[in-house]
Amino acid sequence: MSSNVTLKQIAEALGVSAMTVSRVINNKANVDEKTRARVLAKAKSMGYTPNHVAKSLVSKKTQTIGVVIPEIHHVFFSEVVSGIEAVVYENNYQLFLTNSAEDVAREKNVIEALRSKRVDGILLSCAENSKDFEYYKKLINSGLNIVFFDRCVENIGASCVSVDDENSSYLITSHLIGHGYDKIAHLSGPENLSVGRERLRGYKRALEEHQLPVKDEWIVESGFREDGGYNAMYKLFELPKSEWPRAVVAINDPAAIGAMKAINEHGLSIPDEIAIVGFSDDIRAELMPCPLTTVDQPAFALGKKAAEKLIRSIENDDEPIENIELLTQMKIRSSCGAHE
């Protein structure tokens, strides 16, 4: 049997109307169960596959969603994608997954590729050097449904799903202060993205509330990768030894892991000479020679929430724009010098 089996051919084989077959295939009501079962069995035996192209021309939807992540190595994003996939599958959408590799030019290329496939919407976590927010505005103004996740662009007419970055950073910095650390540095993310701004804000708020100095030289942008954390830590070691921090709050776990390598290369002990904490609870955090204290982000739940929001936006023109924040929790391990 040809792979291009039509509804009309199925109808003729069963002696029913093409409308009846169409109602069954599209899971419509008002078809008795015996007829429904006969149609489905015959369609299967004849090798029928739905013509999604034709269907999309009628509905003006392709039942596809694009996802743009900034990197594939960070376990956090693989867990987010797993959450996205669960929701997409349940709602009968298909997923196109792309990776910007932390490069804004590549990010634009993959977005345009997704648009060429006529995806119904895009879930986007920005590359760390993304600064052309007018580009995002043009996409949104063109009618493309976009939901940002984790790394957000605010106030441009799109929803965002993230964690409570400022408060989480405040709490883990306060945890260090509560255990006696008063010289605390921050390996920061890019301030053009919400995640960088909010975690820096939380770090500063904790120091200020505890009447500790906020020193510019102790705030070094590392980005989100291990090599950035490694280089940022070396920049702190360029300070006079008397000005070295006694603790470090890193923007995320990869940056913290890179910084830990630099600390070890300087022959310093973690946490006895320098304590360090991260963010995201990377799979490697608990396996480090000195297990890393970190903030656990609910990555799977974040992915689910983002996908649910995008699908509601696709299917409901009145869906409101929201900033959805999920709660985190601290995972206390040895690297902070405390065990509670």
JOVENRA-V802422 format. One record per residue. RES is the residue in one letter. OMEGA is omega in radians with two decimals (NA if undefined). Layout:
RES,OMEGA + RES,OMEGA
//
This chain:
M,3.14 + S,3.09 + S,-3.13 + N,3.12 + V,-3.12 + T,3.07 + L,3.14 + K,3.12 + Q,3.09 + I,3.14 + A,-3.14 + E,3.14 + A,-3.10 + L,-3.07 + G,3.07 + V,-3.13 + S,3.07 + A,3.09 + M,3.12 + T,3.12 + V,3.13 + S,-3.13 + R,3.12 + V,-3.09 + I,-3.12 + N,3.03 + N,3.11 + K,3.13 + A,3.06 + N,2.96 + V,-3.10 + D,-2.97 + E,3.12 + K,3.11 + T,3.13 + R,-3.12 + A,3.13 + R,-3.12 + V,-3.12 + L,3.13 + A,-3.14 + K,3.12 + A,3.13 + K,-3.11 + S,3.14 + M,3.10 + G,-3.12 + Y,2.97 + T,-3.11 + P,3.07 + N,-3.06 + H,3.12 + V,3.13 + A,-3.13 + K,-3.11 + S,3.10 + L,3.12 + V,-3.05 + S,-3.04 + K,3.06 + K,-3.12 + T,-3.08 + Q,3.11 + T,3.13 + I,3.06 + G,3.08 + V,3.10 + V,3.06 + I,-3.08 + P,3.10 + E,-3.11 + I,-3.06 + H,-3.08 + H,-3.08 + V,3.12 + F,-3.07 + F,3.08 + S,3.10 + E,3.07 + V,-3.12 + V,3.09 + S,3.08 + G,3.10 + I,-3.10 + E,-3.12 + A,-3.12 + V,-3.13 + V,-3.14 + Y,-3.12 + E,-3.07 + N,3.05 + N,2.99 + Y,3.02 + Q,-3.01 + L,2.94 + F,-3.10 + L,3.12 + T,-3.06 + N,3.13 + S,-3.13 + A,3.11 + E,-3.12 + D,-3.03 + V,3.10 + A,3.09 + R,3.10 + E,3.13 + K,3.14 + N,-3.10 + V,3.08 + I,3.13 + E,3.08 + A,3.10 + L,3.10 + R,3.14 + S,3.08 + K,3.09 + R,3.08 + V,-3.13 + D,3.13 + G,-3.11 + I,2.95 + L,-2.94 + L,2.93 + S,-2.89 + C,2.95 + A,-3.00 + E,3.13 + N,3.10 + S,3.12 + K,-3.09 + D,-3.08 + F,3.05 + E,3.10 + Y,3.12 + Y,3.12 + K,3.14 + K,3.10 + L,-3.11 + I,-3.14 + N,3.10 + S,3.14 + G,3.13 + L,3.07 + N,3.12 + I,2.95 + V,3.06 + F,3.03 + F,-3.13 + D,3.11 + R,-2.92 + C,2.96 + V,-2.98 + E,2.96 + N,3.06 + I,3.05 + G,3.10 + A,3.11 + S,3.11 + C,3.04 + V,-3.09 + S,3.01 + V,3.14 + D,-2.98 + D,-3.09 + E,-3.09 + N,3.12 + S,3.11 + S,3.08 + Y,-3.06 + L,-3.10 + I,3.03 + T,3.10 + S,3.08 + H,3.09 + L,-3.14 + I,-3.13 + G,3.11 + H,2.93 + G,-3.14 + Y,-3.14 + D,3.05 + K,-2.96 + I,3.10 + A,3.10 + H,2.97 + L,-2.88 + S,3.00 + G,3.12 + P,-3.08 + E,3.06 + N,3.11 + L,-3.07 + S,-3.08 + V,3.10 + G,-3.13 + R,-3.02 + E,-3.14 + R,3.03 + L,-3.14 + R,3.12 + G,3.08 + Y,-3.13 + K,-3.11 + R,3.13 + A,3.13 + L,-3.10 + E,-3.13 + E,3.12 + H,3.07 + Q,3.07 + L,-3.08 + P,2.99 + V,-3.04 + K,3.14 + D,-3.08 + E,3.09 + W,3.08 + I,-3.05 + V,3.14 + E,-3.11 + S,-2.94 + G,-2.95 + F,-3.05 + R,-3.12 + E,-3.10 + D,3.08 + G,3.09 + G,3.11 + Y,-3.11 + N,3.13 + A,3.13 + M,3.09 + Y,3.10 + K,3.07 + L,-3.14 + F,3.04 + E,3.07 + L,3.01 + P,-3.04 + K,3.13 + S,-3.12 + E,3.10 + W,3.08 + P,3.06 + R,3.10 + A,-3.09 + V,2.99 + V,-3.10 + A,-3.12 + I,3.07 + N,-3.08 + D,3.09 + P,3.09 + A,3.11 + A,-3.14 + I,3.05 + G,3.12 + A,3.13 + M,3.09 + K,3.12 + A,3.12 + I,3.14 + N,3.12 + E,3.08 + H,3.11 + G,-3.12 + L,-3.09 + S,3.02 + I,0.10 + P,-2.97 + D,-3.13 + E,3.03 + I,3.04 + A,-3.14 + I,3.07 + V,-3.12 + G,-3.06 + F,3.00 + S,-3.10 + D,3.03 + D,-3.13 + I,-3.13 + R,-3.00 + A,-3.10 + E,-3.06 + L,3.13 + M,3.10 + P,2.94 + C,-3.05 + P,-2.97 + L,2.95 + T,-3.01 + T,3.03 + V,-3.13 + D,3.06 + Q,3.12 + P,-2.97 + A,-3.11 + F,3.13 + A,3.12 + L,3.10 + G,3.12 + K,-3.11 + K,-3.12 + A,3.14 + A,3.11 + E,-3.14 + K,-3.13 + L,-3.12 + I,3.07 + R,3.13 + S,3.12 + I,-2.99 + E,-3.10 + N,-3.12 + D,-3.10 + D,-3.14 + E,-3.07 + P,3.02 + I,-3.08 + E,2.88 + N,-3.06 + I,-3.13 + E,3.09 + L,-3.13 + L,3.11 + T,2.98 + Q,3.14 + M,3.00 + K,-3.05 + I,3.11 + R,-2.93 + S,-2.95 + S,3.13 + C,3.13 + G,-3.14 + A,-3.10 + H,3.11 + E,NA
//
